[in-house]
Amino acid sequence: MRESFETWIAEVLYCVRFLPDRKAIRQELEAHYEDHVRDLERLGYDHQLARKRALGTMGDPVEVGQALDRVHKPW
């Protein structure tokens, strides 16, 4: 498993070739991740375990990045 969300998001964004969209993609994925962490904490998970579990549900960063790259194009 990846060590952190920052590592995961860096791998995702590396796949997105249209640089102007990277900021918006980062914000959306961060919001989704943080929402999931908070939901798990509400269920009783401690913060570290919630972060680990949430990251595990985010998917493979290369697959996510490639899918986002197909959608985020300037033309």
Secondary structure as GFF3:
##gff-version 3
##sequence-region A 1 75
A	DSSP	alpha_helix	5	15	.	.	.	ID=ss1
A	DSSP	three_ten_helix	19	21	.	.	.	ID=ss2
A	DSSP	alpha_helix	22	42	.	.	.	ID=ss3
A	DSSP	alpha_helix	47	57	.	.	.	ID=ss4
A	DSSP	alpha_helix	61	71	.	.	.	ID=ss5
###
